[in-house]
Amino acid sequence: MIKYPYRLFFKKGIKSSFDFEYFIYPALCVLYNLHYPEKSKFIIRILYNALYPSIITLLEVIAVKYTRLIKYKKWSWYWSFITIFTNNYISRLHYKWFYRNKHSEKASK
């Protein structure tokens, strides 16, 4: 669905962007979870949830339009937004599940 004509790693091994899929996006996902405004108002959390994928999608759209690094075949910017938004949400659920005992201990102290 997406073609990456110029890749740094594993050019013949995989067809996705290895550096984005295994280095850049996981790091951004960690930052998303670490700086998540847990105790903020609902609207702030919604804006935060929309802001992260918007920035990544905007950078991808710029890369598609002005460089030869990414080419959409059967893909569009909104699919990138939806998948990043969904992945962030799932990673947030996993983060909350994984650290549930740590957070409950802090609340009880």
C-alpha positions as CSV (number, residue, x, y, z in Angstrom):
1,M,0.0,0.0,0.0
2,I,3.0,2.3,0.7
3,K,6.3,2.1,-1.2
4,Y,9.6,3.3,0.3
5,P,12.0,3.7,-2.7
6,Y,14.9,4.7,-0.4
7,R,15.5,2.7,2.7
8,L,18.5,2.7,5.0
9,F,18.2,-0.8,6.5
10,F,17.3,-4.2,5.1
11,K,16.6,-3.0,1.6
12,K,16.0,-6.5,0.3
13,G,14.6,-8.0,3.4
14,I,11.4,-6.1,4.1
15,K,9.4,-3.6,2.0
16,S,8.4,-1.3,4.9
17,S,10.4,1.5,6.3
18,F,12.4,-0.4,8.9
19,D,13.8,2.7,10.6
20,F,10.4,4.3,11.0
21,E,8.5,1.1,12.0
22,Y,11.1,-0.2,14.5
23,F,12.9,2.9,15.7
24,I,11.2,6.2,15.1
25,Y,7.5,5.3,15.7
26,P,8.2,3.2,18.9
27,A,10.2,6.1,20.3
28,L,7.3,8.5,19.5
29,C,4.9,6.1,21.1
30,V,6.9,6.0,24.3
31,L,7.0,9.8,24.4
32,Y,3.2,9.9,23.8
33,N,2.7,7.6,26.8
34,L,5.2,9.3,29.1
35,H,3.7,12.8,28.5
36,Y,0.1,11.8,28.4
37,P,-2.0,14.3,30.4
38,E,-3.7,11.7,32.6
39,K,-5.2,14.2,35.1
40,S,-6.2,16.9,32.6
41,K,-9.7,17.6,31.4
42,F,-11.3,15.3,28.9
43,I,-11.0,17.9,26.1
44,I,-7.3,18.2,26.7
45,R,-6.8,14.5,26.5
46,I,-8.9,14.3,23.2
47,L,-6.7,17.1,21.7
48,Y,-3.6,15.4,22.8
49,N,-4.8,12.1,21.3
50,A,-5.5,13.9,18.0
51,L,-2.3,16.1,18.0
52,Y,0.2,13.3,18.0
53,P,-1.1,11.4,14.9
54,S,-1.7,14.8,13.2
55,I,1.9,15.8,13.5
56,I,3.2,12.4,12.3
57,T,0.7,12.4,9.4
58,L,1.6,15.9,8.4
59,L,5.2,15.0,8.2
60,E,4.4,12.0,6.2
61,V,2.3,14.0,3.8
62,I,5.1,16.5,3.4
63,A,7.5,13.6,2.7
64,V,5.1,12.2,0.1
65,K,4.6,15.5,-1.6
66,Y,8.1,16.9,-1.6
67,T,10.5,14.0,-1.5
68,R,10.8,10.5,-3.1
69,L,11.1,8.8,0.3
70,I,7.4,7.6,0.4
71,K,5.0,6.8,-2.4
72,Y,1.3,6.0,-1.7
73,K,0.0,3.1,-3.8
74,K,-3.3,2.2,-2.3
75,W,-3.1,4.5,0.8
76,S,-4.0,8.0,1.8
77,W,-3.1,10.3,4.6
78,Y,-6.3,9.6,6.6
79,W,-5.3,5.9,6.8
80,S,-2.0,7.0,8.4
81,F,-3.9,9.2,10.9
82,I,-6.4,6.4,11.8
83,T,-3.7,3.7,12.2
84,I,-1.4,5.9,14.3
85,F,-4.3,7.1,16.4
86,T,-5.5,3.5,17.0
87,N,-1.9,2.3,17.7
88,N,-1.4,5.1,20.2
89,Y,-4.7,4.3,21.9
90,I,-3.9,0.6,22.1
91,S,-0.4,1.4,23.5
92,R,-2.0,3.6,26.1
93,L,-4.3,0.8,27.2
94,H,-1.3,-1.5,27.4
95,Y,0.7,1.1,29.4
96,K,-2.2,1.5,31.8
97,W,-2.6,-2.2,32.2
98,F,1.1,-2.9,32.6
99,Y,1.5,-0.2,35.3
100,R,-1.8,-0.7,37.0
101,N,-0.3,-1.9,40.3
102,K,2.3,0.9,40.4
103,H,-0.5,3.6,39.9
104,S,-2.8,2.0,42.5
105,E,0.1,1.9,45.1
106,K,0.7,5.6,44.6
107,A,-3.0,6.4,45.0
108,S,-3.1,4.4,48.3
109,K,-0.2,6.2,49.9
